[in-house]
Amino acid sequence: MEDGVLNSVELAMIRIRRRQSRRSLARPAMEGMAEPLDLNTLSVIDAVDEGASESERDVTVGFVADRLAIDPSRASRIVADAVRSGFVRRVASQEDGRRSCLALTRSGREAVSAAHRTRQDFYSRAFKDWDPDEQKHFARLLTKFVDSLEDAGRD
């Protein structure tokens, strides 16, 4: 691969990481919530929501740890906080009743919906000068890139 391409991708990823570390999308999402929500809880409900859409596996604390790239003990603590705050609940696994799984409560579903709307409004503003074909091409390539990142991390 050409060095210029690698350099451009690296610099773009650094800029994205800096924006994400400032939580520029999370803070506005939290401001519109009916109930108080911290950044860790928002991360948990995003992960539980993502897992719920992947119906072939249970959403567990381990799943949240994997999605957030944190150790299981930290995931356990922030999931417990999300449960205490009423956004997530523990449920028995349908495959193994001894196993504890996670599901969004009504408040959790409302919070994740509000977060989706806020982020998508932000992206819509970022794409305002892009034509629809560019938007579709970018979405396809970004998804392909993220999938490749996950595959590269397993090697």
One Martini backbone bead per residue (centre of mass of N, CA, C, O) as a GRO file, in nm:
protein
  155
    1MET     BB    1   0.100   0.034   0.018
    2GLU     BB    2   0.074   0.359   0.015
    3ASP     BB    3   0.205   0.597   0.220
    4GLY     BB    4  -0.004   0.826   0.171
    5VAL     BB    5  -0.250   0.663   0.253
    6LEU     BB    6  -0.164   0.584   0.538
    7ASN     BB    7  -0.127   0.873   0.639
    8SER     BB    8  -0.416   0.975   0.587
    9VAL     BB    9  -0.559   0.768   0.764
   10GLU     BB   10  -0.415   0.825   1.027
   11LEU     BB   11  -0.492   1.127   1.052
   12ALA     BB   12  -0.798   1.085   1.045
   13MET     BB   13  -0.811   0.898   1.295
   14ILE     BB   14  -0.699   1.102   1.494
   15ARG     BB   15  -0.927   1.309   1.458
   16ILE     BB   16  -1.154   1.124   1.545
   17ARG     BB   17  -1.047   1.049   1.825
   18ARG     BB   18  -1.049   1.336   1.938
   19ARG     BB   19  -1.352   1.380   1.910
   20GLN     BB   20  -1.435   1.134   2.082
   21SER     BB   21  -1.282   1.214   2.347
   22ARG     BB   22  -1.479   1.472   2.368
   23ARG     BB   23  -1.772   1.383   2.313
   24SER     BB   24  -1.933   1.555   2.083
   25LEU     BB   25  -2.190   1.351   2.062
   26ALA     BB   26  -2.276   1.278   2.355
   27ARG     BB   27  -2.352   1.540   2.495
   28PRO     BB   28  -2.597   1.625   2.320
   29ALA     BB   29  -2.757   1.365   2.373
   30MET     BB   30  -2.781   1.409   2.687
   31GLU     BB   31  -2.935   1.688   2.692
   32GLY     BB   32  -3.216   1.550   2.566
   33MET     BB   33  -3.280   1.409   2.824
   34ALA     BB   34  -3.508   1.328   3.069
   35GLU     BB   35  -3.272   1.169   3.192
   36PRO     BB   36  -3.001   1.116   3.348
   37LEU     BB   37  -2.672   1.078   3.179
   38ASP     BB   38  -2.389   0.906   3.129
   39LEU     BB   39  -2.131   0.808   2.930
   40ASN     BB   40  -2.122   0.509   3.017
   41THR     BB   41  -2.422   0.449   2.982
   42LEU     BB   42  -2.435   0.516   2.684
   43SER     BB   43  -2.237   0.293   2.600
   44VAL     BB   44  -2.406   0.058   2.703
   45ILE     BB   45  -2.672   0.109   2.542
   46ASP     BB   46  -2.537   0.087   2.269
   47ALA     BB   47  -2.438  -0.208   2.301
   48VAL     BB   48  -2.713  -0.338   2.361
   49ASP     BB   49  -2.846  -0.246   2.100
   50GLU     BB   50  -2.652  -0.387   1.911
   51GLY     BB   51  -2.697  -0.676   2.023
   52ALA     BB   52  -3.007  -0.691   1.969
   53SER     BB   53  -2.955  -0.691   1.647
   54GLU     BB   54  -2.788  -0.963   1.721
   55SER     BB   55  -2.975  -1.245   1.756
   56GLU     BB   56  -2.743  -1.483   1.785
   57ARG     BB   57  -2.680  -1.333   2.066
   58ASP     BB   58  -2.605  -1.261   2.372
   59VAL     BB   59  -2.631  -1.000   2.609
   60THR     BB   60  -2.345  -0.924   2.787
   61VAL     BB   61  -2.087  -0.818   2.961
   62GLY     BB   62  -1.885  -0.932   2.754
   63PHE     BB   63  -2.002  -0.784   2.514
   64VAL     BB   64  -1.955  -0.500   2.621
   65ALA     BB   65  -1.651  -0.525   2.654
   66ASP     BB   66  -1.593  -0.578   2.357
   67ARG     BB   67  -1.729  -0.320   2.233
   68LEU     BB   68  -1.553  -0.120   2.441
   69ALA     BB   69  -1.265  -0.220   2.503
   70ILE     BB   70  -1.281  -0.367   2.792
   71ASP     BB   71  -1.272  -0.492   3.086
   72PRO     BB   72  -1.485  -0.693   3.261
   73SER     BB   73  -1.482  -0.534   3.532
   74ARG     BB   74  -1.559  -0.262   3.415
   75ALA     BB   75  -1.817  -0.353   3.275
   76SER     BB   76  -1.961  -0.444   3.532
   77ARG     BB   77  -1.975  -0.162   3.663
   78ILE     BB   78  -2.127  -0.004   3.430
   79VAL     BB   79  -2.367  -0.191   3.419
   80ALA     BB   80  -2.460  -0.157   3.710
   81ASP     BB   81  -2.519   0.145   3.675
   82ALA     BB   82  -2.733   0.108   3.447
   83VAL     BB   83  -2.923  -0.055   3.622
   84ARG     BB   84  -2.960   0.146   3.859
   85SER     BB   85  -3.067   0.380   3.652
   86GLY     BB   86  -3.283   0.217   3.444
   87PHE     BB   87  -3.167   0.132   3.136
   88VAL     BB   88  -3.103  -0.158   3.248
   89ARG     BB   89  -3.156  -0.516   3.238
   90ARG     BB   90  -3.186  -0.824   3.378
   91VAL     BB   91  -3.179  -1.144   3.208
   92ALA     BB   92  -3.258  -1.444   3.106
   93SER     BB   93  -3.158  -1.681   2.922
   94GLN     BB   94  -3.300  -1.874   2.666
   95GLU     BB   95  -3.064  -2.105   2.677
   96ASP     BB   96  -2.960  -2.013   2.989
   97GLY     BB   97  -3.096  -1.945   3.295
   98ARG     BB   98  -2.810  -1.890   3.447
   99ARG     BB   99  -2.781  -1.662   3.250
  100SER     BB  100  -2.692  -1.323   3.217
  101CYS     BB  101  -2.865  -1.063   3.066
  102LEU     BB  102  -2.929  -0.783   2.845
  103ALA     BB  103  -3.163  -0.501   2.861
  104LEU     BB  104  -3.370  -0.264   2.767
  105THR     BB  105  -3.546  -0.025   2.876
  106ARG     BB  106  -3.751   0.220   2.820
  107SER     BB  107  -3.539   0.435   2.887
  108GLY     BB  108  -3.318   0.310   2.709
  109ARG     BB  109  -3.470   0.334   2.439
  110GLU     BB  110  -3.506   0.640   2.451
  111ALA     BB  111  -3.206   0.714   2.473
  112VAL     BB  112  -3.105   0.574   2.212
  113SER     BB  113  -3.292   0.730   2.021
  114ALA     BB  114  -3.184   1.012   2.090
  115ALA     BB  115  -2.893   0.952   2.009
  116HIS     BB  116  -2.944   0.883   1.716
  117ARG     BB  117  -3.067   1.153   1.635
  118THR     BB  118  -2.829   1.335   1.710
  119ARG     BB  119  -2.614   1.199   1.531
  120GLN     BB  120  -2.770   1.215   1.260
  121ASP     BB  121  -2.789   1.522   1.256
  122PHE     BB  122  -2.488   1.570   1.248
  123TYR     BB  123  -2.429   1.410   0.985
  124SER     BB  124  -2.617   1.573   0.807
  125ARG     BB  125  -2.452   1.834   0.833
  126ALA     BB  126  -2.184   1.713   0.721
  127PHE     BB  127  -2.344   1.624   0.434
  128LYS     BB  128  -2.475   1.881   0.295
  129ASP     BB  129  -2.242   1.894   0.042
  130TRP     BB  130  -2.324   1.612  -0.043
  131ASP     BB  131  -2.390   1.378  -0.250
  132PRO     BB  132  -2.566   1.088  -0.248
  133ASP     BB  133  -2.337   0.911  -0.371
  134GLU     BB  134  -2.119   0.988  -0.168
  135GLN     BB  135  -2.264   0.891   0.082
  136LYS     BB  136  -2.290   0.593   0.000
  137HIS     BB  137  -1.990   0.540  -0.049
  138PHE     BB  138  -1.892   0.611   0.232
  139ALA     BB  139  -2.064   0.410   0.393
  140ARG     BB  140  -1.948   0.158   0.260
  141LEU     BB  141  -1.642   0.211   0.321
  142LEU     BB  142  -1.662   0.245   0.626
  143THR     BB  143  -1.777  -0.033   0.686
  144LYS     BB  144  -1.544  -0.190   0.559
  145PHE     BB  145  -1.324  -0.072   0.742
  146VAL     BB  146  -1.436  -0.162   1.017
  147ASP     BB  147  -1.436  -0.462   0.949
  148SER     BB  148  -1.126  -0.471   0.903
  149LEU     BB  149  -1.044  -0.394   1.189
  150GLU     BB  150  -1.165  -0.642   1.325
  151ASP     BB  151  -0.999  -0.851   1.164
  152ALA     BB  152  -0.712  -0.738   1.241
  153GLY     BB  153  -0.754  -0.785   1.558
  154ARG     BB  154  -0.749  -1.113   1.528
  155ASP     BB  155  -0.442  -1.158   1.418
   0.00000   0.00000   0.00000
